[in-house]
Amino acid sequence: MIKEEFNERISEFEEIMQRIASDVASGGIFEKISPSELLKKTEHYIDNLKDLAIKSEEIMLILKPEKAYTVKAVCKNFNQTLTTFKDILLQNSPDPLANSRLAFEQLRKALTDGSDLLLLMRDIRDNPSPIMDALITLKKASETKGPVISIQASEETQPLIKYVLGHIDELRAALMGLEKKVGEMKQIMRELQEESLKTLSHKTPTDPKKNEGENRKRQLSLSNFKAKENGRKP
């Protein structure tokens, strides 16, 4: 069952994260060791985490397709951090310890990014899309030949249930497409806001006090000019 499988992956993911954090806290993993040694101590952790993240992403998109944009963004960020960590350690450098320090910072970031991903995984596990949750339950009952009637389905509604079960993939694709469109609209709104700010920043704001002072100076100059002209009259 997809939920049980997802729960196992969450537990495994959390356990590996805790092991890394424990090794860092105890000094088992630290920045002042050679890149090869740091990679040797962490590579199995990193590979397992990437594999779990990829597989968990697939399940999260099924359980809550309306969160596809967030799921993909968080998973991409986490996997990119892990990739950068390994890439730094595999680079040739005249200063290997500098690479170790840079990679160690990426490892710390991976712990933070992994915590964000873990929170998202738990949230989707505990609060799946009601529609998808119901469909998955129905599909399980159908596959195991269990009594669909256990979900209080009458004979009249069973054909409808079978029809819905046969279109789960279509429904999931439609929800993902809708979420993508929402993400695109948000991006357009952000771009419009940025353009508006740029336009406003290029305009020179008028200063009412400054204009008032200039008007007074003009009035005084004009008064002085008139006074001089009147003084010249016989």
C-alpha positions in Angstrom: 0.0 0.0 0.0 1.3 3.4 -1.0 0.8 4.9 2.5 2.6 2.2 4.3 5.5 2.4 1.8 5.7 6.2 2.2 5.7 5.9 6.0 8.6 3.5 5.8 10.6 5.9 3.6 9.9 8.8 6.0 11.2 6.7 8.9 14.3 5.7 7.0 14.9 9.3 5.8 14.6 10.6 9.3 17.0 7.9 10.7 19.7 8.8 8.2 19.3 12.5 8.9 19.7 11.8 12.6 22.8 9.7 12.0 24.5 12.5 10.1 23.6 15.1 12.7 24.9 12.9 15.4 28.2 12.3 13.6 28.6 16.0 13.1 27.8 16.8 16.7 30.2 14.1 18.0 33.0 15.1 15.7 32.8 11.9 13.7 32.3 14.1 10.6 34.1 17.5 10.6 35.6 19.9 8.2 39.3 19.5 8.9 39.7 16.2 7.2 40.7 15.4 3.6 38.0 15.5 0.9 38.5 11.8 0.2 38.0 11.0 3.9 34.9 13.2 4.2 33.4 11.6 1.2 34.2 8.1 2.5 32.4 8.9 5.8 29.3 10.4 4.1 28.8 8.9 0.6 26.5 6.1 1.7 24.4 8.5 3.6 24.2 10.9 0.7 23.3 8.3 -1.9 20.6 6.8 0.3 19.1 10.2 1.0 19.0 11.1 -2.7 17.3 7.9 -3.5 14.7 8.3 -0.8 14.0 11.9 -1.8 13.4 10.9 -5.4 11.1 8.0 -4.5 9.3 10.1 -1.9 8.7 12.9 -4.4 6.8 10.5 -6.6 4.6 9.4 -3.8 3.9 12.9 -2.6 2.8 13.9 -6.1 0.3 11.1 -6.0 -1.0 11.8 -2.4 -1.3 15.5 -2.9 -1.0 16.6 -6.5 -2.2 20.2 -5.7 1.1 20.7 -3.9 3.2 19.6 -6.9 4.9 23.0 -7.2 6.1 23.0 -3.6 7.1 19.3 -3.6 9.2 19.7 -6.7 10.9 22.9 -5.5 11.8 21.4 -2.0 13.0 18.1 -3.5 15.1 19.9 -6.2 16.7 22.2 -3.6 17.6 19.2 -1.3 19.0 17.1 -4.1 21.0 20.0 -5.6 22.6 20.6 -2.2 23.6 16.9 -1.9 25.0 17.0 -5.5 27.0 20.1 -4.8 28.4 18.5 -1.7 29.8 15.5 -3.6 31.0 17.7 -6.5 33.1 19.8 -4.3 34.7 16.8 -2.7 35.5 15.3 -6.1 37.2 18.5 -7.4 40.9 18.7 -7.8 42.2 21.6 -5.7 45.6 23.0 -4.6 44.0 23.5 -1.2 42.1 20.3 -0.4 41.1 21.4 3.1 39.4 24.4 1.6 37.2 22.0 -0.4 36.5 20.1 2.7 35.3 23.3 4.5 33.1 24.3 1.5 31.7 20.8 1.3 31.1 20.7 5.1 29.0 23.9 4.8 26.9 22.2 2.1 26.4 19.2 4.4 25.1 21.5 7.1 22.8 23.1 4.5 21.6 19.6 3.5 20.6 19.0 7.1 18.5 22.1 7.0 17.0 21.4 3.6 16.4 17.8 4.6 14.5 19.0 7.7 12.2 21.1 5.4 11.7 18.1 3.2 10.9 15.9 6.2 8.3 18.3 7.5 6.7 18.4 4.0 6.7 14.6 3.8 5.0 14.2 7.2 2.4 16.9 6.4 1.4 15.2 3.1 1.4 11.8 4.8 -1.0 13.1 7.5 -3.0 15.3 5.3 -3.3 13.8 1.8 -5.7 15.2 -0.7 -9.1 14.0 0.3 -10.0 13.0 -3.3 -6.8 11.1 -3.8 -7.1 9.5 -0.4 -10.5 8.2 -1.2 -9.5 7.0 -4.6 -6.5 5.1 -3.2 -8.7 3.5 -0.6 -11.1 2.4 -3.3 -8.3 1.1 -5.5 -6.9 -0.9 -2.7 -10.3 -2.4 -2.0 -10.7 -3.2 -5.7 -7.2 -4.8 -6.1 -7.5 -6.9 -3.0 -11.1 -7.9 -4.0 -12.2 -6.5 -0.7 -15.7 -5.4 -0.1 -16.1 -2.0 -1.8 -19.3 -2.0 0.2 -17.2 -1.4 3.3 -17.0 2.2 2.1 -20.8 2.3 2.1 -21.1 2.1 -1.6 -24.5 0.9 -2.9 -24.9 -1.2 -6.0 -26.1 1.9 -7.9 -22.9 3.8 -7.1 -20.4 1.0 -7.8 -20.3 1.6 -11.6 -19.4 5.2 -10.8 -16.7 4.1 -8.4 -15.2 1.8 -11.0 -15.3 4.6 -13.6 -13.5 7.0 -11.2 -10.9 4.3 -10.4 -10.2 3.9 -14.1 -9.5 7.6 -14.4 -7.2 8.2 -11.4 -4.3 9.0 -13.6 -6.3 11.5 -15.6 -7.5 13.2 -12.4 -4.0 13.4 -11.0 -2.7 14.9 -14.2 -5.5 17.5 -14.3 -4.7 18.5 -10.7 -1.0 18.8 -11.4 -1.8 20.9 -14.5 -4.0 23.2 -12.5 -1.2 23.6 -9.9 1.3 24.4 -12.6 -1.0 27.1 -14.0 -1.3 28.6 -10.6 2.5 28.6 -10.2 2.8 30.3 -13.6 0.3 33.0 -12.7 2.2 33.7 -9.5 5.4 34.0 -11.5 3.7 36.5 -13.9 2.4 38.5 -10.9 5.9 38.6 -9.4 7.4 39.8 -12.7 4.8 42.5 -13.0 5.4 43.7 -9.5 9.2 43.8 -10.1 8.7 45.8 -13.4 6.4 48.2 -11.5 9.0 48.8 -8.8 11.7 49.4 -11.4 9.5 51.9 -13.2 8.7 53.7 -9.9 12.4 53.8 -8.9 13.4 55.5 -12.1 11.0 58.4 -11.6 12.2 61.3 -9.5 9.7 61.9 -6.7 8.5 65.5 -6.3 9.2 67.1 -2.9 6.3 69.4 -1.9 8.4 71.3 0.6 11.1 71.8 -1.9 8.6 73.1 -4.5 7.0 75.4 -1.8 10.4 76.9 -1.0 11.2 77.5 -4.6 7.9 79.2 -5.1 8.5 81.5 -2.1 11.9 82.4 -3.5 10.3 83.3 -6.8 7.7 85.4 -5.1 10.3 87.3 -3.0 12.4 87.9 -6.1 9.4 89.3 -7.9 8.4 91.5 -5.0 12.0 92.9 -4.8 11.9 93.5 -8.5 8.6 95.4 -8.2 9.8 97.4 -5.3 12.9 98.5 -7.2 10.8 99.4 -10.2 8.5 101.5 -8.0 11.5 103.2 -6.4 12.7 104.4 -9.7 9.4 106.2 -10.5 9.5 110.0 -10.1 
